[in-house]
Amino acid sequence: PDLHIVYLHAPLGDLDHLGEAYESLGDDAHALEYHQRALELGEEISSPYVPLSLGKLGRIHARRGQSAEAVGFCRRAVERAASMKNGILFSA
């Protein structure tokens, strides 16, 4: 694999794992913070994981009863995934 790509994606994975850890502890505020940071970094480096970050943010907002925010993040996740030609999510 391209080591430059691995190097850029490693911090994104760490942020995502922290978000998931806070989710498992029931700390949605910190989970949102770390998933948002993962999203921002993912967008900055054009990561194929951006749709996953968006979906995780949507899931947390849904659990918190914030339906409008949840729908917004989930729609963005679907739109971003559909626009990707390669990566982990794509449309034909």
Backbone torsions as a table, in degrees:
resi	resn	phi	psi	omega
1	PRO	NA	156.6	177.2
2	ASP	-69.9	114.7	-176.2
3	LEU	-64.2	-29.2	177.7
4	HIS	-62.8	-42.4	179.3
5	ILE	-66.9	-43.8	178.7
6	VAL	-59.3	-44.8	-179.5
7	TYR	-60.6	-42.1	-179.2
8	LEU	-69.0	-34.8	-175.7
9	HIS	-84.5	-18.4	-178.0
10	ALA	-59.5	-48.6	179.0
11	PRO	-62.8	-33.6	178.4
12	LEU	-62.2	-44.5	178.2
13	GLY	-62.8	-39.4	178.5
14	ASP	-63.2	-44.1	177.9
15	LEU	-62.3	-42.3	179.2
16	ASP	-62.4	-42.9	179.5
17	HIS	-64.5	-38.6	175.7
18	LEU	-62.9	-41.8	177.1
19	GLY	-60.1	-43.0	179.3
20	GLU	-66.7	-37.7	178.4
21	ALA	-63.5	-44.0	178.0
22	TYR	-65.4	-35.7	175.4
23	GLU	-60.1	-44.8	-178.1
24	SER	-66.0	-24.0	176.3
25	LEU	-85.6	-5.3	-178.4
26	GLY	80.6	15.3	-179.0
27	ASP	-98.7	80.7	-176.3
28	ASP	-64.3	-32.7	-178.8
29	ALA	-61.6	-47.9	178.9
30	HIS	-71.9	-34.3	176.9
31	ALA	-60.1	-45.3	177.8
32	LEU	-60.1	-43.1	-179.1
33	GLU	-58.5	-48.4	-176.1
34	TYR	-74.6	-35.4	175.7
35	HIS	-68.1	-34.7	176.6
36	GLN	-65.9	-42.0	177.9
37	ARG	-64.0	-39.3	176.7
38	ALA	-63.0	-41.8	178.2
39	LEU	-61.0	-47.1	-178.6
40	GLU	-61.4	-43.6	178.0
41	LEU	-66.3	-41.7	178.8
42	GLY	-59.3	-41.8	177.9
43	GLU	-67.2	-37.2	-179.3
44	GLU	-63.9	-37.0	-177.1
45	ILE	-103.6	10.3	179.8
46	SER	55.2	49.5	-178.2
47	SER	-75.3	143.4	174.6
48	PRO	-72.1	-5.6	-179.2
49	TYR	-89.2	-0.8	-179.7
50	VAL	-54.8	-45.2	178.7
51	PRO	-58.5	-35.3	178.5
52	LEU	-66.8	-41.8	177.5
53	SER	-62.1	-42.8	178.3
54	LEU	-61.6	-42.9	179.3
55	GLY	-63.8	-39.2	178.5
56	LYS	-65.5	-40.5	176.1
57	LEU	-62.7	-41.1	177.2
58	GLY	-61.4	-42.7	179.8
59	ARG	-60.8	-43.5	-179.1
60	ILE	-66.5	-43.5	178.7
61	HIS	-62.3	-38.4	178.5
62	ALA	-63.2	-44.8	179.3
63	ARG	-61.8	-31.1	-179.8
64	ARG	-84.4	1.2	179.4
65	GLY	80.6	14.8	-179.3
66	GLN	-97.1	74.0	-171.2
67	SER	-61.0	-44.2	-177.8
68	ALA	-61.4	-44.1	178.6
69	GLU	-64.5	-42.3	-179.5
70	ALA	-60.0	-47.5	-179.8
71	VAL	-62.2	-41.5	179.6
72	GLY	-59.7	-47.1	179.6
73	PHE	-66.4	-41.6	-179.0
74	CYS	-66.3	-39.0	176.2
75	ARG	-63.5	-42.6	177.6
76	ARG	-61.6	-38.8	179.1
77	ALA	-61.9	-45.8	-179.5
78	VAL	-64.9	-44.4	179.9
79	GLU	-62.7	-43.6	-179.4
80	ARG	-66.0	-43.0	179.8
81	ALA	-62.8	-40.8	-179.1
82	ALA	-66.2	-26.8	-177.3
83	SER	-86.1	-8.7	-177.1
84	MET	-84.0	133.1	179.3
85	LYS	-94.7	-23.6	174.5
86	ASN	-146.8	166.8	-175.2
87	GLY	121.1	-158.1	-174.6
88	ILE	-87.0	-20.9	179.2
89	LEU	-131.4	136.6	179.8
90	PHE	-162.0	165.5	172.7
91	SER	-115.5	152.6	-178.5
92	ALA	-78.5	NA	NA
